[in-house]
Amino acid sequence: MNAKKWIKIWIIILIIIPMVGGFNYLTDSLGILNDKGYLDKAAKDLASGNMIAGLKNFDERLFKKKVIENIKDDIDWIAIGSSRTMQLRKRTFLKQNEKFHNYSVSGASLEDFIALVSIHIDNQGKLPKHIVLGIDPWIFNKYSGQNGYLSIVDDYNKLISNINNKQNIDLKPQYINKLFSIEYLIENFKFFMDNVNNKLKGYYIVNSIEIDARITELDGSIQYPYKYRRPSNIIVEEAAIKYTKGRVYALDRFTKLNNLELFKEFVLYLKDGGVDVVFFLPPYNPISYDLLLDNEKYLIINKVEKYLFDFAKKYNIKLFGSYNPHKYKLTSKDFFDGMHGKDIVYTRIFKNKSINKEH
């Protein structure tokens, strides 16, 4: 090997690689490398009583963990689900003096449920008094592809041994790989360019929800940008139809219910710990729902619902909602795509109902 090639190699080793690692560590747009990065500051601001906006392209689970770790008050009520539960707000179903926080993360899996409860226990020193589980059909689909929980897999492993004697998931986030990743470098550069005018803060504090941005409210619930909060009916209808075409989100190869034993063990672990468990089944857009149920391979959605209704009845668990929007006379106008409802959906389901009493 000639001298020029050796020089190039040493330049890469001594200059370029450390620069990549340094930039990734300092910018850390996902919030996975630096314990004192912008997501930590955002989490502290939120937990201290500020609504925040502007967050994007970040690891929701790590952010949620940071928020939970910074909450000082005792939290009586928590909600855990996917993006279809993120708009469940305290004011929708609880009294002013009750403490509630929404822990939901996009594409939530059963492993997420367990990991987030584990994080709650670590911070609060106990189980919550009440928990709303926003249960999507794909919770029971082993082919759902929902593996976002891997960023908080250590928290899952902490609790799973208390639930059953099954082996921990022996997977660790590849922090070193991210540190020197060119792909992550590109993501961080995009974050840098998007936030250079905001002094790389990555978010900002707001005092009103009437802002065209993704807003995290004080209770952890989400307000989406205006294009989702206030879409045209035509766009919603087109999105609802498109949702059912090709591979439907997380429902691919869903031919039978899986994870039933773990689900049962988890719920009974909560109940045995004195937790008041509530099931919430988020409805689909009626256009999407009807098209899905016209296809034989998606009839399993109804099987999931029947299983949950039977489970709730057997173990005296309150259940709200239904995957079937027609039960609540919901129309396509009440949604902003094929599976995400507007606030009216939550209000319609919980309105004039005592969540502490009604089954």
C-alpha positions in Angstrom: 0.0 0.0 0.0 1.5 3.3 -1.0 1.9 6.4 1.2 -1.0 8.3 -0.2 -3.5 5.5 0.6 -2.1 5.3 4.2 -2.5 9.1 4.5 -6.2 8.8 3.4 -6.8 6.0 5.9 -5.3 7.9 8.8 -7.3 11.1 7.8 -10.4 9.0 8.0 -9.4 7.4 11.3 -8.1 10.5 13.0 -10.3 13.3 11.6 -13.4 12.2 9.7 -14.7 9.4 12.0 -14.3 11.6 15.2 -16.1 14.5 13.4 -19.0 12.2 12.4 -19.2 10.9 16.0 -19.0 14.3 17.5 -21.6 15.8 15.2 -24.0 12.9 15.8 -23.5 13.1 19.6 -24.0 16.8 19.9 -26.9 17.1 17.5 -28.6 13.7 18.3 -31.9 14.4 16.6 -33.4 11.1 17.9 -32.3 11.8 21.4 -30.6 8.4 21.9 -26.9 9.4 22.5 -26.8 12.5 24.6 -28.4 12.6 28.1 -28.4 16.4 28.1 -29.7 17.0 24.6 -32.7 18.9 23.4 -35.2 16.1 24.1 -34.2 16.1 27.8 -34.8 19.9 27.9 -38.2 19.4 26.1 -39.2 16.7 28.5 -38.3 18.9 31.5 -40.3 21.8 30.1 -43.3 19.6 29.5 -43.2 18.0 32.9 -42.8 21.4 34.5 -46.1 22.6 33.0 -45.4 23.9 29.5 -47.0 22.9 26.3 -44.4 22.3 23.6 -44.4 22.3 19.8 -42.1 21.7 16.9 -40.8 18.3 17.8 -40.3 16.0 14.7 -38.2 13.1 13.6 -37.4 12.0 17.2 -37.7 8.8 19.1 -41.1 9.0 20.7 -40.5 6.3 23.2 -37.2 7.7 24.5 -38.9 11.1 24.8 -41.9 9.7 26.6 -39.5 7.9 29.0 -37.7 11.2 29.7 -41.0 13.0 30.3 -42.2 10.3 32.8 -38.9 10.4 34.6 -39.3 14.2 35.1 -42.9 14.1 36.4 -43.0 15.1 40.0 -46.6 14.7 40.9 -48.3 11.4 41.6 -50.1 10.3 38.4 -53.5 8.5 39.2 -54.5 7.9 35.6 -52.4 6.9 32.6 -53.3 6.0 29.0 -51.1 3.8 26.8 -51.9 3.1 23.2 -50.8 4.0 19.7 -51.2 7.3 17.8 -54.9 6.3 17.7 -55.0 7.0 21.5 -52.8 10.1 21.6 -55.7 12.5 21.5 -57.3 11.1 24.6 -57.2 14.1 26.9 -57.9 14.6 30.6 -60.7 17.1 29.9 -62.5 14.5 27.8 -63.3 12.1 30.6 -61.8 13.1 34.0 -62.4 15.8 36.6 -60.1 18.8 37.0 -58.4 17.5 40.2 -57.5 14.1 38.8 -53.9 13.6 37.7 -53.6 12.1 34.2 -50.9 11.6 31.6 -51.1 10.1 28.2 -48.1 7.8 27.5 -49.1 6.7 24.0 -46.5 6.2 21.3 -46.9 5.6 17.5 -47.5 2.0 16.5 -47.7 0.8 20.0 -47.2 -2.9 20.7 -47.9 -5.1 23.7 -44.2 -4.8 24.6 -44.6 -1.0 24.6 -47.4 -1.3 27.1 -45.2 -3.3 29.5 -42.1 -1.1 29.0 -44.0 2.1 29.7 -45.7 0.7 32.8 -42.2 -0.3 33.9 -40.9 3.2 33.4 -43.9 4.6 35.4 -43.2 2.2 38.3 -39.5 3.3 38.3 -40.5 7.0 38.6 -43.6 6.7 40.8 -42.5 3.8 42.9 -45.9 2.1 42.3 -48.4 1.1 39.7 -51.0 3.7 38.6 -54.4 3.6 40.2 -56.1 3.6 36.8 -54.9 2.7 33.3 -56.6 3.1 29.9 -55.2 0.7 27.4 -55.9 1.8 23.8 -55.9 -1.6 22.1 -55.4 -1.8 18.4 -56.1 -5.1 16.5 -52.4 -5.4 15.6 -51.5 -6.0 19.2 -52.4 -9.6 18.5 -50.6 -9.9 15.1 -47.2 -11.3 15.4 -46.5 -10.0 11.9 -47.4 -6.4 12.7 -43.8 -5.2 12.3 -44.2 -2.9 15.3 -40.7 -3.1 16.9 -40.3 0.5 18.1 -40.2 -0.8 21.6 -36.6 -1.9 21.1 -35.4 1.6 22.1 -36.9 0.9 25.6 -36.4 -2.8 25.6 -34.4 -2.6 28.9 -37.5 -1.3 30.6 -39.6 -4.1 29.1 -37.1 -6.6 30.5 -37.3 -5.1 34.0 -41.0 -5.8 34.3 -41.5 -8.9 32.2 -39.9 -11.2 34.9 -42.6 -10.0 37.4 -45.3 -10.8 34.9 -44.1 -14.3 33.9 -41.0 -16.4 33.9 -40.3 -16.0 30.2 -36.8 -15.1 29.0 -36.0 -11.5 28.5 -35.6 -10.0 25.0 -31.9 -10.1 24.5 -31.7 -7.1 22.1 -29.9 -3.8 22.8 -30.2 -0.5 20.9 -27.0 -0.1 18.8 -25.8 3.2 20.2 -22.3 2.8 18.9 -23.5 2.1 15.4 -25.7 5.3 15.6 -22.7 7.3 16.9 -20.7 6.7 13.8 -23.5 6.2 11.3 -23.5 8.1 8.1 -27.2 7.6 7.8 -27.7 9.2 11.2 -25.3 11.9 10.2 -27.6 12.8 7.3 -30.7 12.8 9.6 -28.8 15.0 12.1 -27.8 17.4 9.3 -31.4 17.7 8.3 -32.3 18.5 11.9 -29.5 21.0 12.0 -30.8 22.8 8.9 -34.4 22.8 10.1 -33.5 24.2 13.5 -30.6 26.5 12.8 -32.8 29.5 13.2 -34.1 28.2 16.5 -30.6 27.9 17.9 -30.9 24.2 17.5 -33.4 24.0 20.3 -35.6 21.5 18.4 -38.8 22.7 20.0 -40.5 25.7 21.4 -42.9 26.5 24.2 -46.5 27.6 23.3 -49.4 28.8 25.4 -52.2 28.0 23.0 -53.3 25.0 20.9 -54.4 27.4 18.1 -51.0 27.0 16.4 -50.3 25.1 13.2 -47.9 22.6 14.6 -47.7 19.3 16.4 -48.3 20.2 20.0 -47.8 18.1 23.1 -50.3 19.3 25.7 -49.6 19.3 29.5 -51.3 15.9 29.9 -49.1 14.3 27.2 -51.9 14.2 24.6 -51.2 15.4 21.1 -52.6 18.2 18.9 -51.7 17.5 15.2 -50.9 20.3 12.7 -53.9 21.9 10.9 -53.8 19.7 7.9 -54.8 16.8 10.1 -57.0 18.8 12.6 -58.8 20.6 9.8 -58.6 18.5 6.6 -61.1 18.8 3.7 -63.7 16.1 3.5 -62.4 15.1 0.0 -58.9 14.6 1.3 -60.2 12.5 4.2 -62.3 10.3 2.0 -59.4 9.7 -0.4 -57.1 8.9 2.5 -59.6 6.5 3.9 -59.9 4.6 0.7 -56.1 4.6 0.1 -55.6 3.2 3.6 -57.3 -0.1 2.6 -55.3 -0.6 -0.5 -52.2 -2.7 -0.7 -50.7 -3.7 2.7 -52.9 -2.3 5.5 -50.9 -0.9 8.3 -49.8 -3.6 10.8 -52.5 -6.0 9.6 -50.4 -7.9 7.0 -50.6 -11.7 7.3 -53.0 -11.4 10.3 -54.7 -14.8 10.1 -55.0 -15.6 13.8 -54.7 -14.0 17.2 -51.3 -14.2 18.8 -49.9 -12.8 22.1 -53.0 -13.9 24.0 -51.2 -15.4 26.9 -48.9 -12.5 27.4 -51.8 -10.0 27.1 -53.8 -12.0 29.7 -50.8 -12.2 32.1 -50.1 -8.4 31.7 -53.7 -7.4 32.4 -54.1 -9.7 35.3 -50.8 -8.5 36.7 -52.2 -5.0 36.7 -55.5 -6.0 38.3 -53.7 -8.1 40.9 -51.7 -5.0 41.7 -54.9 -3.1 42.4 -55.0 -1.2 39.1 -58.4 -0.2 37.6 -58.0 -1.3 34.0 -60.0 0.2 31.2 -60.0 -1.0 27.6 -60.4 1.6 24.8 -61.0 0.4 21.2 -60.3 3.3 18.8 -62.7 3.3 15.9 -61.7 3.3 12.2 -63.0 5.7 9.6 -66.4 4.2 8.5 -65.2 4.2 4.8 -62.1 2.3 5.7 -63.9 0.0 8.1 -66.5 -1.0 5.5 -63.9 -1.6 2.9 -61.8 -3.7 5.3 -64.7 -5.8 6.3 -65.6 -6.4 2.7 -62.3 -8.3 2.4 -62.4 -11.7 4.1 -58.8 -11.5 5.4 -59.6 -8.5 7.5 -62.6 -10.0 9.2 -60.2 -10.9 12.0 -60.7 -7.3 13.2 -64.1 -8.4 14.5 -62.6 -11.5 16.1 -60.2 -9.2 18.0 -63.1 -7.1 19.2 -65.1 -10.1 20.3 -62.1 -11.5 22.2 -61.7 -8.2 24.0 -65.4 -7.9 24.9 -65.4 -11.4 26.2 -62.2 -10.8 28.2 -63.5 -7.6 29.6 -66.8 -9.3 30.7 -65.0 -12.2 32.3 -62.6 -10.1 34.3 -64.9 -7.2 35.1 -63.0 -4.6 33.0 -64.7 -1.5 31.7 -64.6 -1.2 27.9 -65.2 1.9 25.8 -65.2 2.3 22.1 -65.3 -0.1 19.2 -63.4 -0.6 15.9 -66.8 -0.3 14.3 -67.5 3.5 13.9 -71.2 2.8 13.1 -71.9 1.9 16.8 -71.3 5.6 17.6 -72.8 7.0 14.4 -69.4 8.4 13.4 -68.9 9.7 9.8 -65.9 10.2 7.7 -66.0 13.9 8.7 -65.0 12.8 12.2 -61.6 11.5 11.1 -58.6 12.9 9.4 -57.5 9.7 7.6 -58.5 6.0 7.6 -57.8 5.2 11.2 -57.2 8.4 13.2 -60.2 10.2 14.7 -60.6 13.9 15.5 -61.3 14.9 19.1 -65.1 14.5 18.4 -64.5 10.7 18.3 -63.2 10.6 21.8 -65.9 12.9 23.1 -68.6 10.9 21.4 -67.3 7.7 23.1 -66.8 9.0 26.6 -69.4 11.8 26.7 -71.7 11.6 29.7 -70.2 8.4 30.9 -68.6 7.7 34.2 -65.4 5.8 33.4 -65.2 4.7 37.0 -68.6 3.1 36.9 -69.8 2.1 33.5 -68.9 -1.2 31.8 
